[in-house]
Amino acid sequence: MDISETPQKMASVISKEELLLHWQGHRGLTRRVIEAFPEKEFFNHSIGGMRTFAALVEEMLAIAVPGLRQIVDGSTETFQEQQDENNSKAKVLARWDAATPEIDSLWAQIPTERFSETILTFGQYEGTVLSSVLYFIDNEIHHRGQGYVYLRSLGIEPPYFWQR
């Protein structure tokens, strides 16, 4: 079953507000993973040619607010990661924290009935509003999992994944 075909069924299972709380719970956990990294390793450690966790976090930041902004105002932005001015974990965490109320504000502007609407995010990804939001969340979970592997390879116990 294609999730983009079932937005009305999903709306009867989980509310818009519950979905936002679920996402923000994941964001809180991802923030704790960022905090767990030593400064140097956050920007330099990788395994098997994968990107550093700092680069993965930049991708998450490049998706969440810009993706929601496109949903809200119908704009089309190309996907762009910002990495040039983030030379400290504190700066990345500040950007992460600044994104949280932006997500809440943008989320409040999406009427529930729009979740079944077909959109094109970043000028190339077609789906419904719901499938797009679920992708934003899934992408974060996927990359946070890579962060867990990195932390464990550094001998650091990552935060418990269920503590959202």
VMD Tcl script that builds the backbone (N, CA, C; Angstrom):
set m [mol new atoms 492]
animate dup $m
set s [atomselect $m all]
$s set {name element resname resid chain x y z} {
  {N N MET 1 A 0.842 -1.170 0.000}
  {CA C MET 1 A 0.000 0.000 0.000}
  {C C MET 1 A 0.894 1.241 0.000}
  {N N ASP 2 A 0.606 2.178 -0.865}
  {CA C ASP 2 A 1.345 3.435 -0.969}
  {C C ASP 2 A 0.768 4.423 0.035}
  {N N ILE 3 A 1.597 4.915 0.950}
  {CA C ILE 3 A 1.128 5.828 1.997}
  {C C ILE 3 A 0.493 7.086 1.414}
  {N N SER 4 A 0.919 7.502 0.233}
  {CA C SER 4 A 0.360 8.712 -0.362}
  {C C SER 4 A -1.100 8.521 -0.775}
  {N N GLU 5 A -1.556 7.273 -0.825}
  {CA C GLU 5 A -2.934 7.002 -1.215}
  {C C GLU 5 A -3.874 6.902 -0.025}
  {N N THR 6 A -3.377 7.007 1.204}
  {CA C THR 6 A -4.218 6.756 2.365}
  {C C THR 6 A -4.249 7.878 3.393}
  {N N PRO 7 A -4.155 9.145 3.024}
  {CA C PRO 7 A -4.091 10.189 4.039}
  {C C PRO 7 A -5.332 10.277 4.908}
  {N N GLN 8 A -6.498 9.994 4.381}
  {CA C GLN 8 A -7.710 10.078 5.183}
  {C C GLN 8 A -7.735 8.987 6.246}
  {N N LYS 9 A -7.274 7.795 5.903}
  {CA C LYS 9 A -7.214 6.717 6.889}
  {C C LYS 9 A -6.219 7.068 7.989}
  {N N MET 10 A -5.089 7.670 7.606}
  {CA C MET 10 A -4.087 8.057 8.588}
  {C C MET 10 A -4.627 9.119 9.533}
  {N N ALA 11 A -5.411 10.050 9.007}
  {CA C ALA 11 A -5.932 11.126 9.838}
  {C C ALA 11 A -6.827 10.581 10.936}
  {N N SER 12 A -7.456 9.428 10.699}
  {CA C SER 12 A -8.326 8.865 11.726}
  {C C SER 12 A -7.544 8.097 12.784}
  {N N VAL 13 A -6.264 7.849 12.533}
  {CA C VAL 13 A -5.441 7.099 13.472}
  {C C VAL 13 A -4.598 8.029 14.330}
  {N N ILE 14 A -4.065 9.064 13.731}
  {CA C ILE 14 A -3.197 9.997 14.444}
  {C C ILE 14 A -3.582 11.413 14.010}
  {N N SER 15 A -3.653 12.293 14.965}
  {CA C SER 15 A -4.021 13.672 14.642}
  {C C SER 15 A -2.801 14.451 14.165}
  {N N LYS 16 A -3.071 15.571 13.567}
  {CA C LYS 16 A -2.009 16.477 13.121}
  {C C LYS 16 A -1.132 16.865 14.306}
  {N N GLU 17 A -1.745 17.150 15.433}
  {CA C GLU 17 A -0.993 17.552 16.631}
  {C C GLU 17 A -0.129 16.416 17.158}
  {N N GLU 18 A -0.670 15.189 17.128}
  {CA C GLU 18 A 0.107 14.029 17.583}
  {C C GLU 18 A 1.296 13.768 16.658}
  {N N LEU 19 A 1.111 13.975 15.356}
  {CA C LEU 19 A 2.211 13.784 14.418}
  {C C LEU 19 A 3.321 14.789 14.683}
  {N N LEU 20 A 2.960 16.031 14.954}
  {CA C LEU 20 A 3.976 17.036 15.281}
  {C C LEU 20 A 4.712 16.659 16.568}
  {N N LEU 21 A 3.990 16.229 17.591}
  {CA C LEU 21 A 4.639 15.807 18.840}
  {C C LEU 21 A 5.590 14.632 18.597}
  {N N HIS 22 A 5.169 13.719 17.741}
  {CA C HIS 22 A 6.019 12.569 17.395}
  {C C HIS 22 A 7.315 13.059 16.742}
  {N N TRP 23 A 7.186 13.952 15.775}
  {CA C TRP 23 A 8.355 14.496 15.083}
  {C C TRP 23 A 9.242 15.265 16.047}
  {N N GLN 24 A 8.647 16.124 16.863}
  {CA C GLN 24 A 9.448 16.906 17.800}
  {C C GLN 24 A 10.124 15.996 18.830}
  {N N GLY 25 A 9.491 14.880 19.165}
  {CA C GLY 25 A 10.150 13.898 20.037}
  {C C GLY 25 A 11.406 13.342 19.387}
  {N N HIS 26 A 11.304 13.024 18.105}
  {CA C HIS 26 A 12.486 12.556 17.367}
  {C C HIS 26 A 13.552 13.649 17.308}
  {N N ARG 27 A 13.127 14.882 17.084}
  {CA C ARG 27 A 14.086 15.982 17.023}
  {C C ARG 27 A 14.810 16.161 18.358}
  {N N GLY 28 A 14.094 15.997 19.454}
  {CA C GLY 28 A 14.729 16.095 20.769}
  {C C GLY 28 A 15.777 15.010 20.962}
  {N N LEU 29 A 15.458 13.804 20.510}
  {CA C LEU 29 A 16.414 12.703 20.607}
  {C C LEU 29 A 17.625 12.963 19.708}
  {N N THR 30 A 17.380 13.439 18.495}
  {CA C THR 30 A 18.501 13.746 17.603}
  {C C THR 30 A 19.386 14.815 18.213}
  {N N ARG 31 A 18.789 15.783 18.876}
  {CA C ARG 31 A 19.585 16.825 19.541}
  {C C ARG 31 A 20.513 16.205 20.588}
  {N N ARG 32 A 19.993 15.237 21.349}
  {CA C ARG 32 A 20.820 14.590 22.362}
  {C C ARG 32 A 21.954 13.782 21.727}
  {N N VAL 33 A 21.712 13.230 20.541}
  {CA C VAL 33 A 22.782 12.523 19.825}
  {C C VAL 33 A 23.858 13.518 19.406}
  {N N ILE 34 A 23.446 14.674 18.905}
  {CA C ILE 34 A 24.428 15.712 18.544}
  {C C ILE 34 A 25.262 16.069 19.769}
  {N N GLU 35 A 24.595 16.293 20.896}
  {CA C GLU 35 A 25.302 16.671 22.126}
  {C C GLU 35 A 26.301 15.604 22.566}
  {N N ALA 36 A 26.000 14.335 22.303}
  {CA C ALA 36 A 26.857 13.237 22.764}
  {C C ALA 36 A 28.197 13.182 22.032}
  {N N PHE 37 A 28.261 13.776 20.856}
  {CA C PHE 37 A 29.501 13.738 20.080}
  {C C PHE 37 A 30.554 14.666 20.663}
  {N N PRO 38 A 31.799 14.196 20.753}
  {CA C PRO 38 A 32.891 15.122 21.036}
  {C C PRO 38 A 33.008 16.099 19.855}
  {N N GLU 39 A 33.429 17.302 20.131}
  {CA C GLU 39 A 33.488 18.367 19.117}
  {C C GLU 39 A 34.218 17.918 17.844}
  {N N LYS 40 A 35.438 17.436 17.990}
  {CA C LYS 40 A 36.250 17.083 16.822}
  {C C LYS 40 A 35.600 15.966 16.009}
  {N N GLU 41 A 35.120 14.933 16.681}
  {CA C GLU 41 A 34.548 13.781 15.995}
  {C C GLU 41 A 33.225 14.108 15.313}
  {N N PHE 42 A 32.495 15.069 15.849}
  {CA C PHE 42 A 31.242 15.491 15.224}
  {C C PHE 42 A 31.500 15.924 13.783}
  {N N PHE 43 A 32.604 16.619 13.563}
  {CA C PHE 43 A 32.926 17.156 12.243}
  {C C PHE 43 A 33.838 16.256 11.409}
  {N N ASN 44 A 34.536 15.301 12.044}
  {CA C ASN 44 A 35.558 14.553 11.319}
  {C C ASN 44 A 35.386 13.037 11.269}
  {N N HIS 45 A 34.626 12.462 12.178}
  {CA C HIS 45 A 34.546 11.003 12.258}
  {C C HIS 45 A 33.543 10.450 11.250}
  {N N SER 46 A 33.978 9.425 10.522}
  {CA C SER 46 A 33.065 8.703 9.635}
  {C C SER 46 A 33.542 7.265 9.519}
  {N N ILE 47 A 32.685 6.441 8.996}
  {CA C ILE 47 A 32.994 5.016 8.812}
  {C C ILE 47 A 32.611 4.636 7.391}
  {N N GLY 48 A 33.463 3.899 6.743}
  {CA C GLY 48 A 33.136 3.326 5.444}
  {C C GLY 48 A 32.768 4.332 4.372}
  {N N GLY 49 A 33.334 5.517 4.446}
  {CA C GLY 49 A 33.064 6.512 3.428}
  {C C GLY 49 A 31.763 7.285 3.609}
  {N N MET 50 A 31.032 7.015 4.702}
  {CA C MET 50 A 29.802 7.773 4.949}
  {C C MET 50 A 30.155 9.194 5.373}
  {N N ARG 51 A 29.212 10.086 5.238}
  {CA C ARG 51 A 29.429 11.477 5.648}
  {C C ARG 51 A 29.540 11.574 7.161}
  {N N THR 52 A 30.164 12.636 7.624}
  {CA C THR 52 A 30.261 12.867 9.067}
  {C C THR 52 A 28.865 13.142 9.620}
  {N N PHE 53 A 28.729 13.035 10.959}
  {CA C PHE 53 A 27.421 13.314 11.545}
  {C C PHE 53 A 27.068 14.787 11.377}
  {N N ALA 54 A 28.050 15.666 11.403}
  {CA C ALA 54 A 27.782 17.093 11.159}
  {C C ALA 54 A 27.137 17.278 9.787}
  {N N ALA 55 A 27.645 16.593 8.779}
  {CA C ALA 55 A 27.072 16.699 7.430}
  {C C ALA 55 A 25.661 16.131 7.386}
  {N N LEU 56 A 25.429 15.046 8.112}
  {CA C LEU 56 A 24.087 14.461 8.153}
  {C C LEU 56 A 23.104 15.403 8.842}
  {N N VAL 57 A 23.547 16.055 9.896}
  {CA C VAL 57 A 22.693 17.024 10.599}
  {C C VAL 57 A 22.376 18.201 9.684}
  {N N GLU 58 A 23.352 18.624 8.896}
  {CA C GLU 58 A 23.093 19.704 7.935}
  {C C GLU 58 A 21.998 19.306 6.958}
  {N N GLU 59 A 22.005 18.053 6.530}
  {CA C GLU 59 A 20.939 17.588 5.643}
  {C C GLU 59 A 19.584 17.657 6.350}
  {N N MET 60 A 19.535 17.213 7.599}
  {CA C MET 60 A 18.279 17.261 8.351}
  {C C MET 60 A 17.770 18.698 8.465}
  {N N LEU 61 A 18.689 19.623 8.744}
  {CA C LEU 61 A 18.311 21.032 8.854}
  {C C LEU 61 A 17.857 21.594 7.507}
  {N N ALA 62 A 18.451 21.110 6.436}
  {CA C ALA 62 A 18.100 21.602 5.101}
  {C C ALA 62 A 16.749 21.075 4.630}
  {N N ILE 63 A 16.237 20.066 5.308}
  {CA C ILE 63 A 14.956 19.480 4.915}
  {C C ILE 63 A 13.798 20.013 5.761}
  {N N ALA 64 A 13.935 20.040 7.061}
  {CA C ALA 64 A 12.797 20.283 7.957}
  {C C ALA 64 A 12.099 21.622 7.714}
  {N N VAL 65 A 12.735 22.718 8.056}
  {CA C VAL 65 A 12.090 24.032 7.910}
  {C C VAL 65 A 11.878 24.393 6.436}
  {N N PRO 66 A 12.886 24.245 5.576}
  {CA C PRO 66 A 12.637 24.577 4.169}
  {C C PRO 66 A 11.520 23.727 3.547}
  {N N GLY 67 A 11.460 22.458 3.899}
  {CA C GLY 67 A 10.400 21.601 3.367}
  {C C GLY 67 A 9.025 22.038 3.843}
  {N N LEU 68 A 8.908 22.347 5.129}
  {CA C LEU 68 A 7.622 22.823 5.651}
  {C C LEU 68 A 7.257 24.178 5.054}
  {N N ARG 69 A 8.246 25.048 4.890}
  {CA C ARG 69 A 7.979 26.359 4.294}
  {C C ARG 69 A 7.387 26.200 2.890}
  {N N GLN 70 A 7.915 25.248 2.128}
  {CA C GLN 70 A 7.394 24.984 0.789}
  {C C GLN 70 A 5.951 24.474 0.857}
  {N N ILE 71 A 5.658 23.648 1.845}
  {CA C ILE 71 A 4.291 23.147 2.023}
  {C C ILE 71 A 3.350 24.299 2.351}
  {N N VAL 72 A 3.781 25.185 3.233}
  {CA C VAL 72 A 2.929 26.283 3.685}
  {C C VAL 72 A 2.702 27.323 2.596}
  {N N ASP 73 A 3.776 27.780 1.954}
  {CA C ASP 73 A 3.603 28.907 1.032}
  {C C ASP 73 A 3.667 28.544 -0.444}
  {N N GLY 74 A 3.863 27.274 -0.732}
  {CA C GLY 74 A 3.870 26.840 -2.127}
  {C C GLY 74 A 5.132 27.200 -2.894}
  {N N SER 75 A 6.133 27.693 -2.198}
  {CA C SER 75 A 7.389 28.056 -2.875}
  {C C SER 75 A 8.125 26.797 -3.302}
  {N N THR 76 A 9.056 26.972 -4.192}
  {CA C THR 76 A 9.904 25.866 -4.624}
  {C C THR 76 A 11.349 26.285 -4.395}
  {N N GLU 77 A 11.968 25.665 -3.425}
  {CA C GLU 77 A 13.375 25.915 -3.137}
  {C C GLU 77 A 14.154 24.689 -3.575}
  {N N THR 78 A 15.342 24.898 -4.073}
  {CA C THR 78 A 16.193 23.749 -4.339}
  {C C THR 78 A 16.786 23.299 -3.017}
  {N N PHE 79 A 17.146 22.046 -2.949}
  {CA C PHE 79 A 17.723 21.499 -1.733}
  {C C PHE 79 A 19.130 22.038 -1.557}
  {N N GLN 80 A 19.389 22.688 -0.420}
  {CA C GLN 80 A 20.709 23.268 -0.166}
  {C C GLN 80 A 21.105 23.067 1.286}
  {N N GLU 81 A 22.243 22.435 1.475}
  {CA C GLU 81 A 22.793 22.265 2.810}
  {C C GLU 81 A 23.759 23.403 3.098}
  {N N GLN 82 A 23.713 23.912 4.315}
  {CA C GLN 82 A 24.608 24.996 4.727}
  {C C GLN 82 A 25.698 24.396 5.605}
  {N N GLN 83 A 26.943 24.581 5.212}
  {CA C GLN 83 A 28.027 24.026 6.018}
  {C C GLN 83 A 29.161 25.005 6.250}
  {N N ASP 84 A 29.173 26.084 5.526}
  {CA C ASP 84 A 30.325 26.973 5.571}
  {C C ASP 84 A 30.533 27.675 6.910}
  {N N GLU 85 A 29.476 28.029 7.618}
  {CA C GLU 85 A 29.670 28.788 8.851}
  {C C GLU 85 A 29.467 27.958 10.118}
  {N N ASN 86 A 29.307 26.672 9.972}
  {CA C ASN 86 A 29.092 25.814 11.132}
  {C C ASN 86 A 30.382 25.107 11.508}
  {N N ASN 87 A 31.225 25.821 12.217}
  {CA C ASN 87 A 32.503 25.244 12.600}
  {C C ASN 87 A 32.551 24.890 14.082}
  {N N SER 88 A 31.395 24.886 14.725}
  {CA C SER 88 A 31.336 24.429 16.109}
  {C C SER 88 A 30.008 23.723 16.343}
  {N N LYS 89 A 30.057 22.767 17.228}
  {CA C LYS 89 A 28.852 22.032 17.578}
  {C C LYS 89 A 27.827 22.973 18.204}
  {N N ALA 90 A 28.293 23.961 18.961}
  {CA C ALA 90 A 27.386 24.933 19.587}
  {C C ALA 90 A 26.575 25.693 18.538}
  {N N LYS 91 A 27.222 26.059 17.428}
  {CA C LYS 91 A 26.504 26.762 16.352}
  {C C LYS 91 A 25.462 25.862 15.702}
  {N N VAL 92 A 25.808 24.600 15.510}
  {CA C VAL 92 A 24.859 23.655 14.926}
  {C C VAL 92 A 23.676 23.459 15.871}
  {N N LEU 93 A 23.962 23.303 17.159}
  {CA C LEU 93 A 22.877 23.141 18.136}
  {C C LEU 93 A 21.990 24.387 18.198}
  {N N ALA 94 A 22.578 25.561 18.058}
  {CA C ALA 94 A 21.786 26.795 18.059}
  {C C ALA 94 A 20.850 26.816 16.849}
  {N N ARG 95 A 21.352 26.391 15.699}
  {CA C ARG 95 A 20.492 26.321 14.507}
  {C C ARG 95 A 19.409 25.268 14.684}
  {N N TRP 96 A 19.770 24.141 15.296}
  {CA C TRP 96 A 18.784 23.083 15.562}
  {C C TRP 96 A 17.676 23.634 16.460}
  {N N ASP 97 A 18.092 24.324 17.511}
  {CA C ASP 97 A 17.119 24.890 18.462}
  {C C ASP 97 A 16.256 25.968 17.819}
  {N N ALA 98 A 16.834 26.761 16.939}
  {CA C ALA 98 A 16.071 27.805 16.256}
  {C C ALA 98 A 15.039 27.194 15.310}
  {N N ALA 99 A 15.335 26.028 14.757}
  {CA C ALA 99 A 14.410 25.374 13.831}
  {C C ALA 99 A 13.162 24.850 14.539}
  {N N THR 100 A 13.287 24.504 15.809}
  {CA C THR 100 A 12.162 23.891 16.521}
  {C C THR 100 A 10.933 24.795 16.565}
  {N N PRO 101 A 11.021 26.050 17.009}
  {CA C PRO 101 A 9.821 26.890 16.984}
  {C C PRO 101 A 9.367 27.246 15.568}
  {N N GLU 102 A 10.307 27.276 14.616}
  {CA C GLU 102 A 9.918 27.507 13.220}
  {C C GLU 102 A 9.052 26.356 12.718}
  {N N ILE 103 A 9.423 25.139 13.061}
  {CA C ILE 103 A 8.632 23.974 12.675}
  {C C ILE 103 A 7.239 24.091 13.281}
  {N N ASP 104 A 7.167 24.422 14.564}
  {CA C ASP 104 A 5.870 24.570 15.224}
  {C C ASP 104 A 5.018 25.639 14.545}
  {N N SER 105 A 5.620 26.760 14.221}
  {CA C SER 105 A 4.895 27.863 13.592}
  {C C SER 105 A 4.398 27.488 12.197}
  {N N LEU 106 A 5.261 26.900 11.399}
  {CA C LEU 106 A 4.862 26.484 10.056}
  {C C LEU 106 A 3.797 25.395 10.119}
  {N N TRP 107 A 3.971 24.458 11.027}
  {CA C TRP 107 A 3.022 23.355 11.186}
  {C C TRP 107 A 1.612 23.894 11.459}
  {N N ALA 108 A 1.523 24.895 12.299}
  {CA C ALA 108 A 0.218 25.477 12.661}
  {C C ALA 108 A -0.492 26.081 11.448}
  {N N GLN 109 A 0.250 26.380 10.399}
  {CA C GLN 109 A -0.319 27.000 9.204}
  {C C GLN 109 A -0.794 25.985 8.156}
  {N N ILE 110 A -0.634 24.704 8.436}
  {CA C ILE 110 A -1.049 23.667 7.484}
  {C C ILE 110 A -2.404 23.126 7.918}
  {N N PRO 111 A -3.454 23.423 7.160}
  {CA C PRO 111 A -4.767 22.853 7.495}
  {C C PRO 111 A -4.743 21.331 7.322}
  {N N THR 112 A -5.438 20.639 8.168}
  {CA C THR 112 A -5.457 19.175 8.129}
  {C C THR 112 A -5.835 18.644 6.757}
  {N N GLU 113 A -6.773 19.287 6.089}
  {CA C GLU 113 A -7.212 18.788 4.777}
  {C C GLU 113 A -6.115 18.856 3.717}
  {N N ARG 114 A -5.070 19.636 3.941}
  {CA C ARG 114 A -3.965 19.733 2.966}
  {C C ARG 114 A -3.072 18.497 2.977}
  {N N PHE 115 A -3.141 17.679 4.019}
  {CA C PHE 115 A -2.248 16.526 4.115}
  {C C PHE 115 A -2.446 15.522 2.982}
  {N N SER 116 A -3.589 15.548 2.319}
  {CA C SER 116 A -3.825 14.641 1.186}
  {C C SER 116 A -3.487 15.285 -0.155}
  {N N GLU 117 A -3.104 16.554 -0.136}
  {CA C GLU 117 A -2.770 17.291 -1.359}
  {C C GLU 117 A -1.417 16.849 -1.916}
  {N N THR 118 A -1.334 16.717 -3.232}
  {CA C THR 118 A -0.074 16.376 -3.889}
  {C C THR 118 A 0.765 17.643 -4.056}
  {N N ILE 119 A 2.031 17.532 -3.691}
  {CA C ILE 119 A 2.963 18.663 -3.774}
  {C C ILE 119 A 4.275 18.189 -4.392}
  {N N LEU 120 A 5.140 19.135 -4.665}
  {CA C LEU 120 A 6.476 18.847 -5.181}
  {C C LEU 120 A 7.470 19.576 -4.275}
  {N N THR 121 A 8.195 18.841 -3.428}
  {CA C THR 121 A 9.158 19.491 -2.537}
  {C C THR 121 A 10.519 19.558 -3.211}
  {N N PHE 122 A 11.215 20.625 -2.918}
  {CA C PHE 122 A 12.561 20.874 -3.429}
  {C C PHE 122 A 12.623 20.776 -4.954}
  {N N GLY 123 A 11.495 21.057 -5.587}
  {CA C GLY 123 A 11.433 21.088 -7.034}
  {C C GLY 123 A 11.558 19.742 -7.718}
  {N N GLN 124 A 11.562 18.642 -6.921}
  {CA C GLN 124 A 11.769 17.348 -7.565}
  {C C GLN 124 A 11.092 16.153 -6.915}
  {N N TYR 125 A 10.601 16.268 -5.687}
  {CA C TYR 125 A 10.044 15.112 -4.997}
  {C C TYR 125 A 8.531 15.240 -4.893}
  {N N GLU 126 A 7.815 14.463 -5.702}
  {CA C GLU 126 A 6.356 14.528 -5.695}
  {C C GLU 126 A 5.783 13.547 -4.682}
  {N N GLY 127 A 4.793 14.006 -3.972}
  {CA C GLY 127 A 4.077 13.177 -3.003}
  {C C GLY 127 A 3.010 14.016 -2.355}
  {N N THR 128 A 2.333 13.438 -1.412}
  {CA C THR 128 A 1.354 14.227 -0.668}
  {C C THR 128 A 2.077 14.988 0.433}
  {N N VAL 129 A 1.388 15.934 1.022}
  {CA C VAL 129 A 1.951 16.632 2.183}
  {C C VAL 129 A 2.302 15.600 3.249}
  {N N LEU 130 A 1.397 14.650 3.504}
  {CA C LEU 130 A 1.655 13.632 4.516}
  {C C LEU 130 A 2.880 12.791 4.178}
  {N N SER 131 A 2.971 12.304 2.951}
  {CA C SER 131 A 4.124 11.463 2.611}
  {C C SER 131 A 5.425 12.263 2.675}
  {N N SER 132 A 5.357 13.550 2.366}
  {CA C SER 132 A 6.545 14.398 2.454}
  {C C SER 132 A 6.988 14.563 3.893}
  {N N VAL 133 A 6.044 14.851 4.784}
  {CA C VAL 133 A 6.369 15.002 6.209}
  {C C VAL 133 A 6.919 13.696 6.764}
  {N N LEU 134 A 6.300 12.577 6.402}
  {CA C LEU 134 A 6.805 11.288 6.871}
  {C C LEU 134 A 8.222 11.038 6.361}
  {N N TYR 135 A 8.514 11.470 5.144}
  {CA C TYR 135 A 9.883 11.356 4.635}
  {C C TYR 135 A 10.834 12.210 5.471}
  {N N PHE 136 A 10.435 13.425 5.815}
  {CA C PHE 136 A 11.298 14.293 6.631}
  {C C PHE 136 A 11.656 13.571 7.929}
  {N N ILE 137 A 10.657 12.950 8.557}
  {CA C ILE 137 A 10.868 12.235 9.827}
  {C C ILE 137 A 11.728 10.991 9.601}
  {N N ASP 138 A 11.387 10.201 8.588}
  {CA C ASP 138 A 12.150 8.976 8.306}
  {C C ASP 138 A 13.611 9.273 7.996}
  {N N ASN 139 A 13.857 10.337 7.252}
  {CA C ASN 139 A 15.217 10.727 6.919}
  {C C ASN 139 A 16.014 11.036 8.189}
  {N N GLU 140 A 15.380 11.753 9.103}
  {CA C GLU 140 A 16.059 12.062 10.362}
  {C C GLU 140 A 16.372 10.792 11.148}
  {N N ILE 141 A 15.416 9.883 11.240}
  {CA C ILE 141 A 15.632 8.638 11.975}
  {C C ILE 141 A 16.783 7.843 11.343}
  {N N HIS 142 A 16.781 7.754 10.028}
  {CA C HIS 142 A 17.834 7.031 9.309}
  {C C HIS 142 A 19.217 7.612 9.636}
  {N N HIS 143 A 19.350 8.922 9.521}
  {CA C HIS 143 A 20.657 9.535 9.764}
  {C C HIS 143 A 21.030 9.506 11.244}
  {N N ARG 144 A 20.045 9.589 12.119}
  {CA C ARG 144 A 20.356 9.466 13.546}
  {C C ARG 144 A 20.913 8.077 13.828}
  {N N GLY 145 A 20.396 7.065 13.131}
  {CA C GLY 145 A 20.936 5.708 13.278}
  {C C GLY 145 A 22.402 5.644 12.898}
  {N N GLN 146 A 22.783 6.379 11.851}
  {CA C GLN 146 A 24.197 6.445 11.500}
  {C C GLN 146 A 24.988 7.096 12.636}
  {N N GLY 147 A 24.407 8.126 13.244}
  {CA C GLY 147 A 25.056 8.769 14.382}
  {C C GLY 147 A 25.267 7.804 15.536}
  {N N TYR 148 A 24.303 6.906 15.757}
  {CA C TYR 148 A 24.439 5.895 16.812}
  {C C TYR 148 A 25.629 4.987 16.523}
  {N N VAL 149 A 25.769 4.580 15.268}
  {CA C VAL 149 A 26.892 3.721 14.891}
  {C C VAL 149 A 28.204 4.456 15.135}
  {N N TYR 150 A 28.271 5.712 14.746}
  {CA C TYR 150 A 29.482 6.503 14.967}
  {C C TYR 150 A 29.803 6.607 16.458}
  {N N LEU 151 A 28.787 6.928 17.266}
  {CA C LEU 151 A 29.034 7.056 18.710}
  {C C LEU 151 A 29.548 5.737 19.285}
  {N N ARG 152 A 28.922 4.645 18.928}
  {CA C ARG 152 A 29.370 3.349 19.448}
  {C C ARG 152 A 30.797 3.032 19.000}
  {N N SER 153 A 31.150 3.407 17.775}
  {CA C SER 153 A 32.515 3.163 17.294}
  {C C SER 153 A 33.529 4.006 18.062}
  {N N LEU 154 A 33.057 5.100 18.654}
  {CA C LEU 154 A 33.924 5.960 19.472}
  {C C LEU 154 A 33.919 5.549 20.939}
  {N N GLY 155 A 33.191 4.467 21.260}
  {CA C GLY 155 A 33.105 4.007 22.644}
  {C C GLY 155 A 32.145 4.843 23.487}
  {N N ILE 156 A 31.201 5.535 22.843}
  {CA C ILE 156 A 30.239 6.389 23.546}
  {C C ILE 156 A 28.864 5.745 23.478}
  {N N GLU 157 A 28.230 5.587 24.622}
  {CA C GLU 157 A 26.874 5.039 24.673}
  {C C GLU 157 A 25.890 6.111 24.200}
  {N N PRO 158 A 25.161 5.848 23.106}
  {CA C PRO 158 A 24.209 6.855 22.619}
  {C C PRO 158 A 22.973 6.928 23.520}
  {N N PRO 159 A 22.198 7.996 23.413}
  {CA C PRO 159 A 20.953 8.092 24.176}
  {C C PRO 159 A 20.021 6.937 23.806}
  {N N TYR 160 A 19.208 6.519 24.754}
  {CA C TYR 160 A 18.242 5.462 24.467}
  {C C TYR 160 A 17.256 5.951 23.417}
  {N N PHE 161 A 17.062 5.144 22.361}
  {CA C PHE 161 A 16.245 5.597 21.230}
  {C C PHE 161 A 14.783 5.759 21.610}
  {N N TRP 162 A 14.321 5.116 22.639}
  {CA C TRP 162 A 12.903 5.196 23.001}
  {C C TRP 162 A 12.595 6.404 23.893}
  {N N GLN 163 A 13.599 7.117 24.304}
  {CA C GLN 163 A 13.377 8.273 25.172}
  {C C GLN 163 A 13.165 9.518 24.333}
  {N N ARG 164 A 11.976 9.631 23.794}
  {CA C ARG 164 A 11.622 10.776 22.982}
  {C C ARG 164 A 10.702 11.649 23.778}
}
mol reanalyze $m
mol bondsrecalc $m
mol representation Tube
mol addrep $m
